[in-house]
Amino acid sequence: MKYFELMFNYEKYDGATCLMTKDIQGINQYIFDEGKKIDKWQDFSFYYNPDEANEFIDYQGNELGWFIISSRFKKIIEDLGSEGVQFLPIKIINEKDNSVNTDYFVVNFISHIEGAFDFTNSLYVGEKPTKDKIAFEPARFYAIRENSIKNYHVFKLKECPMPFFISEILKKTIEKNNIKGCSFKKTISL
């Protein structure tokens, strides 16, 4: 099976609502890179200015780089099998009239796949990671060992916890259902 890095499509959805926070409420911005279940999730809010943009798309851009998706996108992931992920509800508040949108979730990857990242065939911009050093630098492209993925359709790699990856099946389902906000970068599948 082929796999793709899933990214927010800034070129096509530059005018879409970008969510901002007023207070991160003591949460570590990188908590979703840790690969741990969050048992106590507090009421978390993002804000937007409707004068700047108000198009709510399915993969929502935000200043924290979190994987925020609509309930429609969430259902697609759940229907394919959401093993290894946790969906945490958020509120999106209109700064002008204080109306609240509760249709969005942060995706928390509670199990990062270990051993699927191919160190040799991935091409890095900066320093190449090693088995002892986690990669926080983006890659030009990632090489993934297919047999390590099993039946995951959305996942993170333990050795590279920043990017999100999806299966070709999920990519086709996203396209078929016109899920907005996504951009795909093909990986090398080994």
Secondary structure as GFF3:
##gff-version 3
##sequence-region A 1 190
A	DSSP	beta_strand	3	8	.	.	.	ID=ss1
A	DSSP	three_ten_helix	31	33	.	.	.	ID=ss2
A	DSSP	beta_strand	45	48	.	.	.	ID=ss3
A	DSSP	beta_strand	59	60	.	.	.	ID=ss4
A	DSSP	beta_strand	68	70	.	.	.	ID=ss5
A	DSSP	alpha_helix	71	80	.	.	.	ID=ss6
A	DSSP	beta_strand	85	94	.	.	.	ID=ss7
A	DSSP	beta_strand	100	109	.	.	.	ID=ss8
A	DSSP	beta_strand	123	124	.	.	.	ID=ss9
A	DSSP	beta_strand	139	141	.	.	.	ID=ss10
A	DSSP	beta_strand	143	144	.	.	.	ID=ss11
A	DSSP	three_ten_helix	146	148	.	.	.	ID=ss12
A	DSSP	beta_strand	154	157	.	.	.	ID=ss13
A	DSSP	beta_strand	160	167	.	.	.	ID=ss14
A	DSSP	alpha_helix	168	176	.	.	.	ID=ss15
A	DSSP	beta_strand	182	186	.	.	.	ID=ss16
A	DSSP	beta_strand	188	189	.	.	.	ID=ss17
###
